[in-house]
Amino acid sequence: MTSSVSSSGSQFLSLHLLETLVAVLPVRDENGAPKSIVYGGTERHMITSQARRRAERVHTRNRANAGVGALAGRGTGTRTREWALITARELASEHGWEPEEAVRTARAVIEATGLKFGDPGKKTVANLTKVLLFAPSDAGARIAAHIEEQAGAVRAWADEYTAAQAAAAAAAAAKKKAARKGAAAAQEEPPGADGAEGGAESGAAVEASAADAKLPALPGATRAAVLTALAPRDAIDIALYGRFLAEIADSPNVDGAVQSSHAFTVHEAEQVDDFYAAADDAKLDRKRNPKPAEKTNALDFLDAADDAGAGMTGYQSLITGTFYRHAVLDRLKLRRNLRAAGMTEEEAEEASVAAEAEFVTAFVDAFPEAKKNSTASTGSLPALVLAFEGERPYNYAAAFQNPIDENPVGGGGEGPAGPAAVKRLLKHHAFVSGRRPDIKAGRVLTYDPQIDELLGTLKDTGALTVTSAEELTA
C-alpha cells in the first residue's frame, strides 16, 4: 500500500460492530444515570464516542509502551493538565533541581509559552493548565532537558518573571481593594461629593500601575524548545485521534484520522435500578463474636441496636442490550498527519500500516472501564465485527432505525436482539454494497459460536468470514 492509498486500497476503512452487554454502566450523565437518545421513536441506551475513543487510545498506548502489538516501541501521547508537574519531576529526578524551584520554573516556562494555569492561590490547581493538552509522552523530559541546558538564562528569566507576576498580582489586589472602598464611599457620600471622586481617581491610579507591570517574554530559544516538545512529532495516537489547542496559536492542531460514532442499542432501552446493601465488617464481627456474659452491662442493648442493618445502602442504574457502533479510518489523512509531524514518506507509510492494525485491534478489544470491578464489563467480546473499504465513510445506523422486537419469531417478533441485529446489519451491507461500486468485499469476525453458525446459513452477505482481528484490515 502506498501513500496515495488508492493503488492497492481505498481511502476509508469502515468498521461496524455489534456487542451484547448485560447489567453494566460504562458511561453515565451528571446525575449518575445511563445516557440515552431517542431514535426511531423509542429511547435507546447510548455509550458516547468520547468514552470509546479514550478506551481505544489508552489501549493502544499501553500496548505500545509494553512492547506489544504493531506499534510496539513507537511514540505515543499523554493527555493531561500536569505538564508543569511532569517537567518539574524530571528536573528534580534527572537533573538534581530542588522540587520547589523545579515546579516554579516549569510552570513559568510553560505559562509564558501561552498556556493558562489555574488560580495561584489554590494549591490544587495552581500548577495545572486550564485545558487538557494531548502531547507526546516525552514532552516533559524534553522541556526539562532544555531548561537544564540553559539553566543560567532560564533561572534568571524565571526570577524576573515570577517577580513581575507578584507585582502584577499585588497591583490587582490593590485595585480591587480601592474599587471596594470607592463603591462604599459613593454609597455614603451625596452625589458629586469630593470623597467619591477621590476614590475613583485612586482606583484609576492603581489600574494604571498594574498595567505597567509587564511580564518579561520567554527567551526565543526556550519557547521554540517548548513548542517542539509539545508538537505532535512521532506520537501515533495524536495522528489517529487528533488534538485541538487554541491557547497557543503557533502550536499545530491535528485533525484526527479516526471518526467514531456513539453506540446505541438496536432495541428499546432496558434499564434496572439495582438496590444494593453494603455490609459493615466491624458490625458483623461484633455480631459473630459477642462479648462474654461477665463483660456485658445493662446498656449493651444500645450497641446492639446500632449494629442492626447494613453499613450503607443505595441504588445504581444498570443497562442491558445489544449495541451498534461504527468507526472509520481515513488512511490518507493518517499519512498526511504523520508527514506533517516530520516523518519521511517511507516512515509515514510504515507507521500508518502499523497504526491501522492497532486501531482495528483497539476498536475490537478496548472497552470503557467505568464500573468494571462491579460489572466485569471489560470482558465483553463483540458478537460481530464488519470491516470493508470504500472511497467514502459508510454508517449503517439506519439499519436499526426501527427497533428490533425481541418477541418470539412465531409471535411476530424478530427473536433475541443479537442474532436479529446480525441479520439486519449484513442484509443492509449487502444491499448498499450492491449499489455502491466503490465498496470492496467486506470481512466479518465473530466470537459467538451461535453467530458463527448463523453466518453459515446466510447467503449474499457481501462479506468473507475471518477468524482474527488482524484479518479485518487489508
C-alpha positions as a printed Julia matrix, in Angstrom:
474×3 Matrix{Float64}:
   0.0     0.0    0.0
   1.46    3.35  -0.98
   0.92    6.8    0.44
  -1.62    7.52  -2.25
  -3.68    4.68  -0.73
  -5.67    4.21  -3.93
  -3.16    1.96  -5.7
  -3.93   -1.07  -3.54
  -6.52    0.12  -1.04
  -9.33    2.63  -0.7
  -9.06    5.81   1.33
 -11.53    4.82   4.06
 -11.72    1.71   6.22
 -15.22    1.4    7.74
 -15.76   -0.69  10.86
 -19.14   -1.78  12.25
 -19.61   -3.7   15.48
 -22.43   -5.38  17.4
 -21.93   -6.27  21.06
 -24.28   -7.51  23.78
 -23.75   -6.11  27.27
 -25.52   -7.33  30.4
 -26.02   -5.31  33.62
 -23.3    -2.72  33.01
 -22.87    1.05  33.28
 -19.91    2.07  31.06
 -20.96    5.76  30.91
 -23.35    7.94  32.9
 -24.61   11.5   32.98
 -24.07   14.16  35.65
 -26.75   12.52  37.8
 -25.23    9.05  37.6
 -27.93    7.82  35.24
 -27.28    5.94  31.96
 -27.05    8.1   28.86
 -29.75    7.71  26.24
 -31.06    9.02  22.93
 -34.39    8.81  21.15
 -34.1     7.15  17.74
 -36.81    5.65  15.6
 -39.41    6.86  18.06
 -38.03    4.88  21.02
 -35.49    5.55  23.74
 -32.14    3.79  23.27
 -29.21    3.45  25.65
 -26.08    5.23  24.42
 -22.34    4.82  25.02
 -20.68    8.03  23.9
 -17.92    8.08  21.33
 -15.71   10.06  23.74
 -15.7     7.14  26.18
 -14.92    4.64  23.42
 -12.18    6.78  21.86
 -10.39    7.22  25.15
 -10.6     3.5   25.86
  -9.17    2.76  22.41
  -6.45    5.39  22.7
  -5.31    4.2   26.14
  -5.45    0.56  25.0
  -3.19    1.42  22.05
  -0.78    3.44  24.21
  -0.5     0.77  26.91
   0.23   -1.97  24.38
   2.85    0.16  22.61
   4.56    1.03  25.9
   4.53   -2.63  26.92
   6.19   -3.61  23.64
   3.08   -5.45  22.41
   1.31   -5.18  19.07
   2.01   -3.44  15.78
   3.02   -0.15  17.49
   5.41   -1.75  19.98
   8.1     0.73  20.99
   6.65    3.64  18.98
   5.93    7.05  20.44
   2.51    7.78  21.89
   0.84   10.73  23.58
  -0.45   11.67  27.03
  -3.44   13.93  27.6
  -3.11   15.8   30.89
  -3.16   19.16  32.69
   0.0    18.23  34.62
   2.76   19.08  32.15
   4.37   21.57  34.57
   4.44   18.94  37.32
   5.75   16.27  34.93
   8.51   18.64  33.79
   9.31   19.54  37.4
   9.64   15.88  38.37
  12.09   15.39  35.51
  14.09   18.42  36.65
  14.23   17.08  40.21
  14.87   13.4   39.47
  17.12   13.63  36.42
  18.87   16.99  36.88
  19.01   17.48  40.64
  16.84   20.59  40.97
  15.12   21.43  44.24
  11.45   20.39  43.87
  10.02   23.82  44.75
  12.26   25.65  42.28
  11.6    22.99  39.65
   7.83   23.43  39.89
   8.06   27.23  39.89
  10.37   27.29  36.86
   8.48   24.67  34.86
   5.19   26.45  35.44
   6.64   29.81  34.42
   8.2    28.43  31.23
   5.05   26.63  30.08
   2.79   29.54  31.05
   4.94   32.05  29.2
   4.68   29.85  26.11
   0.95   30.58  26.06
  -0.85   28.04  28.24
  -3.06   29.39  31.04
  -2.82   27.94  34.54
  -5.2    27.7   37.49
  -5.54   30.21  40.31
  -2.13   30.54  42.06
  -3.98   30.92  45.36
  -5.5    27.43  45.09
  -2.9    24.73  45.65
  -4.98   22.03  43.98
  -4.98   23.78  40.6
  -2.15   26.33  40.81
   0.24   24.19  38.74
  -2.33   22.65  36.4
  -3.11   24.07  32.98
  -6.72   25.11  32.47
  -7.09   22.77  29.5
  -6.06   19.2   28.87
  -3.1    19.08  26.5
  -2.51   16.0   24.34
   1.22   15.89  23.64
   3.95   13.26  23.17
   4.61   11.41  26.42
   8.25   12.52  26.49
   7.38   16.24  26.24
   8.09   16.86  29.95
  11.51   15.2   29.71
  12.4    17.26  26.63
  11.36   20.55  28.24
  13.29   19.67  31.39
  16.4    18.81  29.36
  16.31   22.21  27.65
  15.78   24.05  30.95
  18.8    22.27  32.42
  20.88   23.0   29.33
  20.03   26.72  29.56
  19.8    26.74  33.36
  21.58   30.05  33.92
  19.5    32.06  31.45
  16.23   30.31  32.32
  16.72   30.77  36.08
  17.41   34.49  35.64
  14.38   34.89  33.4
  12.16   32.86  35.76
  13.15   35.03  38.74
  12.29   38.16  36.79
   9.04   36.62  35.52
   7.79   35.5   38.94
   8.72   38.87  40.49
   6.77   40.69  37.79
   3.85   38.3   38.34
   3.87   39.0   42.07
   3.93   42.76  41.44
   1.04   42.47  39.0
  -0.94   40.37  41.48
  -0.32   42.93  44.24
  -1.41   45.75  41.96
  -4.56   43.87  41.02
  -5.35   43.24  44.69
  -4.83   46.93  45.47
  -7.07   47.9   42.59
  -9.79   45.58  43.83
  -9.49   46.96  47.37
  -9.6    50.56  46.12
 -12.65   49.79  43.99
 -14.45   48.39  47.03
 -13.56   51.48  49.08
 -14.69   53.74  46.25
 -18.01   51.94  45.99
 -18.54   52.19  49.76
 -17.68   55.9   49.74
 -20.06   56.51  46.84
 -22.87   54.98  48.86
 -22.07   57.1   51.94
 -21.44   60.48  50.26
 -24.09   62.54  48.47
 -23.83   62.67  44.65
 -20.96   64.87  43.45
 -19.1    64.79  46.81
 -15.3    65.01  46.74
 -14.83   61.7   48.57
 -16.43   59.65  45.77
 -14.34   61.37  43.11
 -11.15   60.8   45.11
 -11.94   57.05  45.39
 -12.43   56.82  41.65
  -9.12   58.56  41.0
  -7.33   56.21  43.4
  -8.75   53.16  41.6
  -7.69   54.56  38.22
  -4.17   55.14  39.5
  -3.9    51.54  40.77
  -5.2    50.21  37.44
  -2.58   52.23  35.57
   0.2    50.9   37.8
  -0.98   47.32  37.31
  -0.99   47.77  33.54
   2.6    48.97  33.71
   3.73   45.67  35.27
   4.69   43.84  32.06
   5.78   40.22  32.2
   9.12   39.53  30.52
   8.91   37.49  27.34
  10.23   33.94  27.37
  13.6    33.7   25.57
  13.04   32.71  21.96
  15.17   29.56  22.1
  13.3    28.29  25.16
   9.89   28.98  23.65
  10.93   27.15  20.48
  12.11   24.19  22.56
   8.8    24.02  24.43
   6.77   24.22  21.2
   8.89   21.46  19.67
   8.4    19.27  22.74
   4.62   19.8   22.71
   4.29   19.33  18.92
   2.72   16.01  17.83
   6.02   14.68  16.42
   6.01   10.84  16.28
   3.04   10.28  18.63
   0.95    7.88  16.54
  -2.2     8.24  18.63
  -2.25   12.01  18.09
  -2.18   11.4   14.33
  -5.03    8.91  14.75
  -7.33   10.74  17.18
  -6.23   14.35  16.69
  -5.94   17.25  19.12
  -7.12   20.84  19.41
  -5.1    23.53  21.2
  -6.47   27.05  20.88
  -4.3    28.77  23.5
  -1.03   28.59  21.53
  -1.65   29.84  18.01
   1.64   28.52  16.6
   1.34   25.04  18.11
  -0.15   22.74  15.46
  -3.62   21.32  15.86
  -4.25   17.89  14.35
  -7.45   16.86  12.62
  -7.63   13.18  13.58
  -7.84   10.38  11.05
 -10.41    8.42  13.08
 -14.15    9.2   13.12
 -16.25    7.49  15.82
 -20.0     7.26  16.31
 -21.94    6.97  19.54
 -23.0     3.39  20.24
 -26.73    2.78  20.78
 -28.97   -0.19  21.49
 -30.65   -1.73  18.47
 -33.82   -2.16  20.52
 -35.72   -0.14  23.1
 -33.79    0.79  26.24
 -33.89   -1.66  29.13
 -32.77   -0.28  32.49
 -32.91   -1.54  36.06
 -32.28    0.48  39.23
 -30.44   -2.06  41.35
 -30.79   -1.71  45.13
 -27.61   -2.67  46.96
 -26.66   -3.07  50.63
 -23.01   -2.93  51.72
 -22.12   -4.78  54.89
 -20.01   -3.24  57.66
 -17.34   -5.8   58.57
 -16.83   -4.47  62.11
 -20.57   -4.74  62.85
 -20.67   -8.3   61.56
 -17.61   -9.24  63.62
 -19.34   -7.99  66.79
 -22.46   -9.98  65.95
 -20.49  -13.15  65.31
 -18.27  -12.67  68.35
 -20.43  -11.25  71.16
 -18.95  -10.17  74.49
 -18.63  -12.8   77.22
 -21.5   -12.62  79.71
 -19.27  -11.31  82.51
 -18.27   -8.29  80.38
 -21.79   -7.17  79.43
 -23.76   -4.43  81.08
 -27.33   -3.11  81.06
 -26.68   -0.61  78.25
 -25.24   -3.08  75.73
 -28.64   -3.31  74.05
 -28.0     0.2   72.68
 -24.87   -1.04  70.87
 -26.87   -3.98  69.53
 -29.41   -1.58  68.06
 -26.62    0.42  66.39
 -25.26   -2.79  64.87
 -28.53   -3.62  63.12
 -28.88   -3.2   59.37
 -26.38   -2.69  56.56
 -23.42   -0.34  56.66
 -24.61    1.51  53.55
 -27.45    1.19  51.07
 -28.25    2.8   47.74
 -29.27    2.36  44.12
 -27.25    2.04  40.95
 -28.61    2.04  37.42
 -27.59   -0.82  35.15
 -28.28   -1.29  31.45
 -28.55   -4.34  29.23
 -28.71   -4.54  25.47
 -27.17   -5.18  22.08
 -25.29   -2.11  20.85
 -24.31   -0.99  17.36
 -21.24    1.21  16.93
 -19.22    2.43  13.98
 -15.83    3.97  13.29
 -13.92    4.88  10.16
 -10.22    5.38   9.47
  -9.14    7.92   6.87
  -5.94    6.34   5.63
  -4.92    9.34   3.53
  -5.34   11.76   6.45
  -3.35    9.47   8.72
  -0.41    9.55   6.31
  -0.68   13.31   5.9
  -0.71   13.8    9.67
   2.43   11.73  10.08
   4.18   13.53   7.23
   3.2    16.9    8.75
   4.72   15.73  12.04
   8.09   15.3   10.33
   8.19   11.72   9.06
   9.52   10.85   5.63
   7.13    9.27   3.15
   8.56    5.81   3.84
   8.41    6.29   7.61
   4.83    7.57   7.41
   3.81    4.6    5.26
   5.31    2.06   7.64
   3.82    3.8   10.68
   0.4     4.09   9.03
   0.18    0.37   8.29
   1.11   -0.4   11.9
  -1.31    2.23  13.22
  -4.18    0.81  11.17
  -3.61   -2.68  12.52
  -3.51   -1.42  16.09
  -6.55    0.8   15.6
  -8.6    -2.19  14.44
  -7.39   -4.22  17.43
  -8.35   -1.43  19.83
 -11.75   -1.0   18.17
 -12.47   -4.69  18.77
 -10.88   -5.17  22.2
 -10.97   -1.86  24.13
 -13.85   -1.03  26.47
 -14.55    1.88  28.87
 -13.52    0.95  32.41
 -16.33    2.62  34.41
 -17.82    0.17  36.94
 -15.54   -2.56  35.62
 -14.91   -4.11  39.05
 -18.59   -4.44  39.93
 -19.86   -5.47  36.46
 -16.86   -7.15  34.73
 -17.85   -5.22  31.61
 -14.36   -5.12  30.12
 -14.51   -8.86  29.48
 -17.17   -8.47  26.8
 -16.42   -9.61  23.24
 -18.2    -8.44  20.08
 -20.93  -10.59  18.57
 -19.93   -9.37  15.11
 -17.39   -7.03  13.51
 -17.83   -5.99   9.88
 -14.98   -4.24   8.04
 -14.76   -3.01   4.45
 -13.08   -0.34   2.33
 -14.6     2.45   0.27
 -13.97    5.85  -1.21
 -16.15    7.45   1.48
 -17.31    6.51   5.02
 -20.43    4.38   5.41
 -22.52    4.49   8.59
 -25.15    1.75   8.91
 -27.12    3.2   11.82
 -30.17    3.37   9.52
 -30.4    -0.43   9.66
 -31.67   -0.07  13.23
 -33.97    2.94  12.92
 -36.84    0.55  13.52
 -36.05   -1.03  16.91
 -35.71   -4.79  17.0
 -38.75   -6.52  18.5
 -37.36   -9.31  20.7
 -40.64  -11.18  20.93
 -40.55  -14.74  19.55
 -40.46  -15.04  15.77
 -43.68  -17.05  15.86
 -45.37  -14.2   17.68
 -44.46  -11.56  15.12
 -41.11  -10.55  16.65
 -37.52  -11.0   15.49
 -36.26  -13.07  18.39
 -33.16  -12.27  20.51
 -31.55   -8.96  19.58
 -28.04  -10.32  18.93
 -28.79  -12.69  16.03
 -31.53  -10.4   14.73
 -29.12   -7.45  14.62
 -26.53   -9.54  12.75
 -29.09  -10.42  10.1
 -30.15   -6.78   9.72
 -26.61   -5.43   9.54
 -25.42   -7.92   6.91
 -28.61   -7.54   4.87
 -28.12   -3.76   4.94
 -24.48   -4.11   3.9
 -25.32   -6.46   1.0
 -27.98   -4.04  -0.2
 -25.74   -0.95  -0.02
 -22.64   -2.63  -1.49
 -24.71   -3.79  -4.45
 -25.39   -0.14  -5.28
 -22.03    1.4   -4.36
 -19.26    0.1   -6.66
 -16.5     1.65  -4.51
 -17.23   -0.74  -1.62
 -14.81   -3.64  -1.64
 -15.69   -7.08  -0.32
 -16.16   -6.95   3.43
 -14.8    -9.18   6.18
 -16.71  -10.33   9.26
 -15.41  -11.62  12.59
 -17.42  -13.17  15.41
 -16.57  -14.5   18.85
 -20.01  -16.05  19.35
 -20.49  -19.7   18.24
 -24.22  -19.13  17.7
 -23.49  -16.2   15.4
 -20.85  -18.29  13.64
 -23.5   -20.92  12.91
 -25.88  -18.21  11.74
 -23.28  -16.84   9.3
 -23.08  -20.28   7.73
 -26.79  -20.12   6.89
 -26.86  -16.61   5.43
 -26.43  -16.01   1.7
 -25.11  -12.99  -0.18
 -23.8   -11.16   2.91
 -21.18   -9.32   0.87
 -18.55  -10.33   3.43
 -15.96  -13.04   3.99
 -15.73  -14.65   7.44
 -12.33  -14.32   9.15
 -11.08  -15.61  12.48
  -8.9   -12.82  13.86
  -8.93   -9.04  14.19
  -5.71   -8.85  12.17
  -7.57  -10.19   9.12
 -10.15   -7.4    9.24
  -7.76   -4.97   7.57
  -6.15   -5.49   4.19
